Amino acid sequence: MTAHSTLVGGSIASRRMHCPASYTESLKAPPGVTSVYAEHGTALHDGMAHWLRNPDDDLIGKVFNDHVITAEDDILLTNAWDAQVELQECCGGNFKVTNLELQAAFPGIPGAFGTVDTILQSPTHFLVVDYKFGQGIAVHCVDPETGELNHQLLFYLASVRHLAKGRTMVIAIIQPTFEPHLSYALVTPAELDAFETKLRDAVAEATSSNPRRLRGEWCRFAPCKLTCRLWTGPMLDLTALGRPPQAAPAGAEWGIWLAAAKRLVDSALMYAKEIDQALMDHLKAGGTAPGFALKQQVKNRKWLDDVDLVAKTLKKLGLTDEQIWQRKLQTFAVTDAAAKRLRVTIPDELRPRPQSNDLTLTYEGDPRAVDVKTIAADFAAALKKLERNTT
C-alpha cells in the first residue's frame, strides 16, 4: 500500500469534492517529485511521533528521514507538544496516545485511505490530531470565511470513527509555524455522516464520463493545474484581457479591467511556478527541453562555524569589535519556546503590534476588508474636530 491514495485521500478530499474532474485530470499530470520542504516536514512528523513514544528524549541531533534535528526544529516540535497539551486540557484531560501514523481505509470507497498522525483518547473524548510543519499557509479546523469543517480532518476522522465508541469526537490541527498553534473543533455524528455522503457522491462523479470541473482555492497544490483547461486557457490567450480603458481614479470600467488583470496576473504567477517545477523535475530525470538546461545553484556566503577564528582573523585585518560583532535580542520564536519550557508567559506589552494605516490588496469577501469611503469620512470628521479644538 502506498503512502497516498490516487483516488482520494485526506489531503485531496476537498479538491475531489469541489472539482470531481480533478481525478481524471490528475492522471494526465507527470509524477510529482518530493521537495526539500516536504522532506523536512516528514522528518518533523517522524520526530514528533518518536517524541510521543519517548517523551524523555532530547531530539536535537537525532536523525529522521535523513535530516538532523536542529535547535530551530526543536522549537517547532516543542510548540507542537505544548499545543497538544493545551488541546488535552481544553477537552478535559486524562488522555493517552492510542495510535500514531495509523493508516486507515475510508468507509464505502474502495481504494481510498489516509494516514492519521495521532489519535488520543480519554474516557469521554476521541481526538484526531494532524500536524502541519510547513510555513506556506495557515490551516484551520473551521474555515474562517465559510464555516466549513476541514475536509482533510473529517476524512481522517471518518476513517477511524469506529474506534471512537461513543466518545465526543474532536478534530485538531497543530501548526507551530503560525499563531495560534492550535485549531480544533467538535464533530457530531450527523456532520460526519453528511461529509461521508458528499465525498462518496463526489468520487462517484469523479469516475463518471462527465465530471464537474471548477477552479478555486483547492487547486493551490494540485499538479493537474498543468493540463487543466481552466488554468491553461487564459494563459494561452493573454489578449483576452483586451485594451485597457482610460485610467480614472474611481471609474467603473477601469476598476473592472484592473480586477480582470489582477486575476490574470495572479494565475500567471501561480502557473509559472508549477511549470518551472515540472520543467526542473523533467530535466533532473534526464529529459530534454529545447532552449533550457540546469545549472548549479549559487548560495550566499556564510561565516565559518569557528566564529573565534573568524573574529581573530578580522581583528588582525584591522576591524574593530563594533565592526565584527553585533548584539541584539533573540527572535521571538526562540525566546517564546524558552519561556514555555520555564512555564512562564511573556507579557504582550513587550511585543506590541505596530499600528498601521497602510492598506493592502485582498479578495472580496475577506472579513478583514475595509470600506475606503468610511475610512475617508472618519478621517475628515477627525480632521474637522481637530480644527475646532485648535481654533
N, C-alpha and C positions, 0 to 999 in steps of 0.2 A: 504494500500500500504506500502510495507517495505521500508527501507532506501536505499537498493541497489537491482538492478535487477540482477537475477542469469543468465539471458541470455546474456546481455551485458549492461554495464554502462560506465560512463566516465573513471573510474579508471582501467577498464579491456578492454577498446576498443582496445588498442594497442595489447594486448595479443590475443584477438579474431582475429584480422586482420593478425597477423603473424602466429598464430597457431590455426586454427579453431577447431582442435581436443581438445583444452583445455576446451571447453564447456562440452562435454560428459565426459572427464576425471575428471572435477571438481565435477561432480555429484557423483563420487565414493569417493571423499575425505570426511573425517569427518567434521562435522560442526566446523567452526572456533570459537575460544574464544577470546574475546577482551583483549588487553594488557593494562598495565598502561600507556604506551606511547600513545596508541590510545585514551584512556580516557582523557589524558591530552590534546591531540590535539583537541578533541571535546570541551573541556572546553574553550580553547583559541578561537576556532571558535565561540562558543556561546558568549564569552566575546567581540569579535570583532563586532559581529552583534549588541550586546547591545550598544556598544560604538558608532556605526554609527547611531543608533536611538537616543542616548542620549549623544551627544558629550561633554557635560559639566561635565559628571560624572567622579568620581575618581574610577577606577576599583579595586584598591588594597583592599583586604579584602572581596570583593564580591564573592559569591559562584555560580559557573556554573558547571553543571554536577557533583555535589558533590565535586568539587575542589575549594579551596580558592585561589583566585588570589594573587600571591606573588609579591614582588618587581622585581624579575627576570622575572616573567611572564609579568609584566608591561613594562619592557624593550622591550621584543619581540613585544608586542602589539603596543607600541609607534613606533618602527621601521616599523611595518606593516602599521600603519597610515601614517607615513611620506612617505613611498614608494607609497602609494595610492595618496597622494597629488602630489608627483613628477610625477606619471603617468598622472594625470589630467592636470598638467601644460604642459607635453610633447604633449598632444593631444588637446591643445588649450584652456583648462579651461571651465568655465561656466557649470559645471556638477552638477547633482543631483542624489542621490541614488534612484533608482526606484523599485528595488527588492532585498530582502535578503532571502537567503536559499530557493530559488524558485525551486520546483520540477517540471520538465517538461519532456514530452514524446518525444522520438526520432522519427522523421517522417519516416514512411514506415516500421518500425519494431515493430510489436505488442509485448507489454510486456517490451520494452526497455525504460528506463528512467534514469534520473540523477538529482542531486541537485546542482544548481548553487549557489556559495557562495554569490556573489554580482554582480549586474548589475548597471552600471552608464550610464546616457545618457546626451548628450548636444545637441544643435540644429544640430550639424554636425556629432557627433561620438556616437558609441554604444560600451561600454566596458563590457566584461565578465571577471570577476576577480576571481581567485582561490587562497586561502591562503594555504601555506604549513608550518606548525609549527614544523615538525619533523627535526631531526638532522642527518638522515641517509645518504641521497644523495641529491645533488643539482639537481633541475629540471629546464629545460629551455623551453621557448616557441618555440624556434627553436633549434633543435638538433645540437650542435657544430660540429659533425662529419658527419652526413648525410644531414643536411639542412632541414630535415622534420619538419613540424609544429607539435606541441604537440597534440597527438590524443585525450587526455582527454579533453583539452580545446576546440578542434574542435567539440567533441561530445556535450559539453555543448552549444557551440555557435549554432550548427545545431538545437538543441532542442528549442532554443529561438529566432532564426533568424527572425521569423515573427514579433517580437517586434522591430526590427531594423528600419524598414520602410524607407529604402533608405539611412540610415546613414552609414558612414565608420565604418566597423566592426573591432574591436581590441580585441585580447585575451591577458590576462596578468596573470602572476604568481608572487605572492608576498611571498618570503621565507626569513623571518627575521633572520634565523639562519645561513644564508650564505651571502657572499658578491659576487656580488651586491645583494641587497634585491629584486630588481625589474627586471623582464624579460617580454617583451611584443612584439607583432608582429601584423601587419595589415593582415587581411584575406580578399581576394577577393571573390565575389560570385562564381566565377569559381572554386576556390580552395575548397570552402566549398561543392559545388556540387560534385566534384571529390571524396572528402572524404566520403560523404554520399553514393555514389555509391559503393565505395570499401568496406565500412562497411556492407552494405546490402548484397553484394556478399559474404563476409566472414561469415556472420551469416547464410546465406542460405547453405553454405558449412558446417558450424559447425553442422547443424541439418541434414546433409546428412548421408549416410551409411558409407562413407569412407573419412572423412575429413583429410586434411593435418596435419602433426604433425612436429613441428620444435622447437628446443631448442634455447634459446637466452636470451638476457637481459630482455625481457618481462616476463621471468619465475621468476624473483627475488622474488616477494612476492606471487607467485602462490601456493595455497595449493595442487594443482594437481601434484606437483613435487613428492609427497609421493608415488604416484602409477604409474606415467608416466614411460614407459619403457626406454625412452631416458635418464632419470635420474637414475633409479634403475638398468638398465642393467650394466653399468660399475662398479657400487658398488657391484654387485653380483659376479663379476669375476675380482678381483684385479690382478690376474695373467696375464690378457690380456696385461699388460704393458710389460711383458717379461723381460728377463735378461738384465741388463744394459751393454752396450758395454764398452770397456776400456776407462776410462776418458782421454780426451785430451782437453787442454785449448780451442782450436778452431776447434776441429774435427767435421765434419758434422754429423756423426752418434750419437755422444754424445749430440750434440745440439738437434737433433730430439727426442732422448729419454728423455732429460730433459724437452722439451716442452710438450711431452705427459704426463710426470709425474706431471708437474705443473698443467695441466688441470685436471688431475685425483684428485690431492690433493685439488684443489680449489672446485671441485664438491663434494668431500667427506666432506669438512668443511661446505659447504652450506647445504648439505643433512643432516648432523649430527644435525645442528641447527634446521632444520624443524622436524626431528624425535624426538629430545629432547622436543620441544614444544608440539608436538602431544601426546607424552607419558605423559607429565605432565598434559595436559588437560584431558586425559583419566583417570588418577589416581585421579585427583581432582573431577571428576564427579562420583567417586565411583567404577570405573573399577579396574581390577587387571591385572598385567603383571608379569609373572614368573621371579623372580630374582630382581625385582625393587620395591621400595617404595618411599614415600615422607618424608622429614624431615624439621624441622623448619630452615629457612634461618637465618644465623648468620650475623648480621650487625655490622659494625665498631662502636666503641665507639665514642661519641662526648661530648664536654663540655656542662654543664648545660646552659640554656638560661640566667641565672643570672650570668653574667660574673664578676660582682663586688664581689659576694660571692666566686666565684672560685678563683679570684685573691687574695682576703683577706686570704683565707684558704691556698693557696700555699705560701703566704708570711710567714704565721705562721710556715710553714714547713721548712722555711729557703731558699726558692728560691728567686733569685734577680729579679728585674724588667726586666732585659735583658733576663732572662730565662723564664719569664712569657709572656711578650708582644712582638709583632713584629710590625714593621711599614713598610708598602710597598704601592706602588701605587695600586689604584683600577684596576680591569680588564678593558681592553679597551672597552668592550661592555657597561659597566656601565657608564664610563666617556663619551663615544660617545653619549649615549642616553641623558645624562645631557646636553651635548653641543648642541644637536639638539633642545632640549626644549628652550635653550637660543638663538637659531638661529645663532650659531657660528660654524665655521669649524676648526677642529683640524688639524694643519699643518702636511703634510705627513712626513716631516723630523723628527717629534717626534716619528714616529713609522716605522723606516726603516725595510725593509725585509732583513734578513741576507743573505749574499752571500754564495752559497754552490756549491762545486764541486762534491758532493756526487751524486750517481746515484741510482735509484730505479726501480723496475720492472713495466712495463706496457704492454698492449697488442699491437700487430702490428696494425698499422692504426691510433694510437693515434697521433694527430697533434703535440703533445709536444715531441714525440720520437726523440732521438738524434742519430747521427751516431758516434759510438765509434771510428771508424777509423779516421774520420775527427777530432775528439777531440784530438786523439793521435798525428796526423800530426800537428795540430795547436800548441800543447804543445811543440813538438820537434822543430818547427820553432821558437817559442818564446824563447826556451832554447838556440838555436844557436845564436839568435840575442843578447841575454843577454851575452853570452860568448864573442861575438865580441866586445860588448861595454865595457867589463871589461878587454880586453887584449890590 
